[in-house]
Structures are given as C-alpha cells and as structure tokens.
C-alpha cells in the first residue's frame, strides 16, 4: 500500500510563511524516506471552507436532510481515513488557530464518523501519525503553546495519538529567526529518521 501524506495549510500567507517553509522542508525530507509515496494537499487559504451552520449541524445529529457542507464533511472525513500521515501548518493568530482551520475541524469531528461514545468513547481514526508545524511572532518561552494544546486535543479526540509538534516562535525578530529555523530543520530530520 502506498504511503499517503495529507498536507493541510492554514496560513493566510502564500509567501513569507514560516509554517509553510518548515512544512516544505518536512515534505522534502519525507519524500527521501518514502520512495513509494503520494502527497495530497489541502490549502485552506485558497479553497475556503464555509463555517458550520445550523442546518448541517442538525444533519450531524440525525436530520436526514442533505446540505453541501454535509457532503463536504463526508469528503473530508473519507480523505482522512485514506491517508497514513497528516501534516498541519498553522500560524498562531490572536492566540489561536486560523478560523479556516477551525472550520475544517468543525466538519471532521463527527459522532459515529470520527469518534464514538460507544463503550468508553474513542476516536475512530486509528494508526495515523500527525505533524503540527506552528509559528508565532512572539516568543513563547515557557508558556503553553495554545495552538499545540488545541490541535492535540482535537486530534486525540478523533483517534490520532501519535502527534509531533514543531513550533518556531519569535518570527517577528529577524535576527534570530534564521537560527531558529535551522534548529527546527535539524529536529525534523531527527524526527523523520526514527
């Protein structure tokens, strides 16, 4: 079976995005280690996903109607089940994830589709690996990375428990950003070699 990686980009910037640049590096290194591979890409800044609405939410919980968003939800969920690894690029905007990425997850976190309350409750997306490449202008220091906390919680809830987070902070400081990027690239190489 082919190894398939799904890349989900959420930065509004196509150029000058540190999260995209580090993810480009992940893809480059990933290809070296996966001779039989396929990469799917979903760029949330280019193909927008509408926010969850009342009609679609009601469909999630038993209404037999169909909406375009429900069809998209089914498509996004099928896509997740059909990949082995997921790479999410995410800048921090106003202490959280971009609204486009929130809209994406609002459509893929669905009862009896990606999680269940049967037995003790469990996520249904098993045996998958996720990489989160996040960036932020300020220096995080010892503070909790709110992006990482948010995404780890969502991914683990739907069954993805092998999650690797790589954050580059302080991107507003151009004097140190090159050094930090170099450090993160070495971390990526070490991570992919294991």
For each residue, the residues with C-beta under 8 A, 3 or more apart:
1:
2: 36 37 38
3: 34 36 37 38 84 85
4: 37 38 39 40 82 83 84 85
5: 27 30 34 37 38 39 40 83 84 85 86 87
6: 39 40 41 42 79 80 83 85 86 87
7: 23 27 39 40 41 42 86 87 89
8: 42 44 86 87 88 89 101 104
9: 19 20 23 41 42 43 44 45 89
10: 19 44 45 88 89 90 91 97 98 100 101 104
11: 14 17 19 20 45 89 90 91 98 135
12: 45 91 98
13: 16 17 20 45 91
14: 11 17 20 45
15:
16: 13
17: 11 13 14 20 21 89 91 135
18: 21 22 91 135 168 171 177 181
19: 9 10 11 22 23 89 90 91 133 134 135 168
20: 9 11 13 14 17 23 24 89
21: 17 18 24 25 181
22: 18 19 25 26 89 133 135 166 168 181 184 185 188
23: 7 9 19 20 26 27 87 89 133
24: 20 21 27 28
25: 21 22 28 29 185 188
26: 22 23 29 30 87 131 133 188 192
27: 5 7 23 24 30 31 39 87
28: 24 25 31 32
29: 25 26 32 33 188 189 192
30: 5 26 27 33 34 37 39 85 87 192
31: 27 28 34 37 39
32: 28 29
33: 29 30 192 193
34: 3 5 30 31 37
35:
36: 2 3
37: 2 3 4 5 30 31 34
38: 2 3 4 5
39: 4 5 6 7 27 30 31
40: 4 5 6 7 79 83
41: 6 7 9
42: 6 7 8 9 47 79 104
43: 9 46 47
44: 8 9 10 47 48 49 98 100 101 103 104
45: 9 10 11 12 13 14 48 100
46: 43
47: 42 43 44
48: 44 45 100
49: 44 72 100 103 104 107
50: 53 69 103
51: 99 102 103 106
52: 56 57 69 103 106 107
53: 50 56 57 67 69
54: 57 58
55: 58 59 63 65 67 69
56: 52 53 59 60 67 69 70 73 107
57: 52 53 54 60 61
58: 54 55 61 62 63 65
59: 55 56 62 63 64 65 66 67 70
60: 56 57 70 73 110 111
61: 57 58 111
62: 58 59
63: 55 58 59
64: 59
65: 55 58 59 70
66: 59 70 71
67: 53 55 56 59 70 71
68: 71 72
69: 50 52 53 55 56 72 73 107
70: 56 59 60 65 66 67 73 74
71: 66 67 68 74 75
72: 49 68 69 75 76 107
73: 56 60 69 70 76 77 107 108 110 113
74: 70 71 77 78 113
75: 71 72 78 79
76: 72 73 79 80 104 107 108
77: 73 74 80 81 107 108 110 113 114
78: 74 75 81 82
79: 6 40 42 75 76 82 83
80: 6 76 77 83 86 108 114 125 128 158
81: 77 78 125
82: 4 78 79
83: 4 5 6 40 79 80 86 128
84: 3 4 5 128 129
85: 3 4 5 6 30 128 129 130 131
86: 5 6 7 8 80 83 128 129 130 131 160
87: 5 6 7 8 23 26 27 30 130 131 133
88: 8 10 101 130 131 132 133 151
89: 7 8 9 10 11 17 19 20 22 23 133 134
90: 10 11 19 97 98 101 132 133 134 135 147 151
91: 10 11 12 13 17 18 19 98 134 135 136
92: 95 96 97 134 135 136 137 145 146 147
93: 96 97 98 99
94:
95: 92 146
96: 92 93 102 146 147 150
97: 10 90 92 93 101 102 147 150 151
98: 10 11 12 44 90 91 93 101 102
99: 51 93 102 103
100: 10 44 45 48 49 103 104
101: 8 10 44 88 90 97 98 104 105
102: 51 96 97 98 99 105 106
103: 44 49 50 51 52 99 100 106 107
104: 8 10 42 44 49 76 100 101 107 108
105: 101 102 108 109 154
106: 51 52 102 103 109
107: 49 52 56 69 72 73 76 77 103 104 110
108: 73 76 77 80 104 105 114 158
109: 105 106 114 115 154 157 158
110: 60 73 77 107 113 114 115
111: 60 61 115 116 117
112: 115 116
113: 73 74 77 110 124
114: 77 80 108 109 110 123 124 125 158 159
115: 109 110 111 112 121 122 123 124 157 158 159
116: 111 112 119 121 122 124
117: 111 121
118: 121 122
119: 116 122
120:
121: 115 116 117 118
122: 115 116 118 119 159
123: 114 115 126 156 157 158 159 160 161
124: 113 114 115 116 158 159
125: 80 81 114 128 158 159 160
126: 123 159
127:
128: 80 83 84 85 86 125 159 160 162
129: 84 85 86 160 162 163 164
130: 85 86 87 88 155 160 162 163 164
131: 26 85 86 87 88 163 164 165 166 191
132: 88 90 147 148 151 152 163 164 165 166
133: 19 22 23 26 87 88 89 90 166 167 168
134: 19 89 90 91 92 145 147 148 165 166 167 168
135: 11 17 18 19 22 90 91 92 167 168 169 171
136: 91 92 140 145 147 167 168 169 170 171
137: 92 170 171 172
138: 169 170 172
139: 169 170 173
140: 136 143 145 167 169 170
141: 169
142:
143: 140
144: 148 149
145: 92 134 136 140 148 149 165 167
146: 92 95 96 149 150
147: 90 92 96 97 132 134 136 150 151 167
148: 132 134 144 145 151 152 165 167
149: 144 145 146 152 153
150: 96 97 146 147 153 154
151: 88 90 97 132 147 148 154 155 163 165
152: 132 148 149 155 156 163 165
153: 149 150 156 157
154: 105 109 150 151 157 158
155: 130 151 152 158 160 161 163
156: 123 152 153 159 160 161 163
157: 109 115 123 153 154
158: 80 108 109 114 115 123 124 125 154 155
159: 114 115 122 123 124 125 126 128 156
160: 86 123 125 128 129 130 155 156 163
161: 123 155 156
162: 128 129 130
163: 129 130 131 132 151 152 155 156 160
164: 129 130 131 132 191
165: 131 132 134 145 148 151 152
166: 22 131 132 133 134 184 187 188 191
167: 133 134 135 136 140 145 147 148
168: 18 19 22 133 134 135 136 171 177 180 181 184
169: 135 136 138 139 140 141 180
170: 136 137 138 139 140 173 176 177 180
171: 18 135 136 137 168 177 180
172: 137 138
173: 139 170 176 177
174: 177 178
175:
176: 170 173 179 180
177: 18 168 170 171 173 174 180 181
178: 174 181 182
179: 176 182 183
180: 168 169 170 171 176 177 183 184
181: 18 21 22 168 177 178 184 185
182: 178 179 185 186
183: 179 180 186 187
184: 22 166 168 180 181 187 188
185: 22 25 181 182 188 189
186: 182 183 189 190
187: 166 183 184 190 191
188: 22 25 26 29 166 184 185 191 192
189: 29 185 186 192 193
190: 186 187 193 194
191: 131 164 166 187 188 194
192: 26 29 30 33 188 189
193: 33 189 190
194: 190 191
